[in-house]
Structures are given as structure tokens and as C-alpha cells.
């Protein structure tokens, strides 16, 4: 696909290190980043770790994930883009991850980030 965004072929691990660094700069942890990614993707920790070690690209990462059906409850703006209005499905999944990590870095409680039903 000639118009495909280059992030789709980037490894999740290459962005993951930035997620962790952003979280840790704000006093949050790698474990919290992992919890968010497990919630979003439906992967267990071993599967998440394997994708990171294998440097799986974003397309494969999200195409193979048993995605959380509640992820559509994620709303708001990240990088100037309203995540619920992103039309390209793969880009929307990536933006969901970005949004959740932003919320973590801003100090939001995990139950709110993970859209716990209450």
C-alpha cells in the first residue's frame, strides 16, 4: 500500500521504550505500561514480552491481538488528533495506546485509564 503510514512497519519495541521512559519521567512504572498494553491488546505478559523481543511491527502486533472490546471507550485528543474520530483502524489502535500512555504520564488513576466499569 503506497500511502501506508511508516509507523505500521515499525517495531512496537522501538516505541515501547519511549512509552516506558515517558511513564518513568512522571513517576510511573514499566509494569503500569505493560498493564495498559495487556488491557488494550488482550495479550498476556509472556505474549507481550515475546512481541517486544521479536521486534514485531505494529501491523502484526495489532492484527494478532485479541483486542479489548472496551477500548472504544477511549476518547480524547492525542497529538492533536481526537482518537475516537481516527478512521484508519490500525492507526486508531496505535492512537489508543498513545492516549492511554499519555493519561498514565499525566497521573491518572489506573482504574480510570483502563476504563473500569463503575
Order of alpha helices (4+ residues) and beta strands (2+ residues): alpha-alpha-alpha-alpha-beta-beta-alpha-alpha
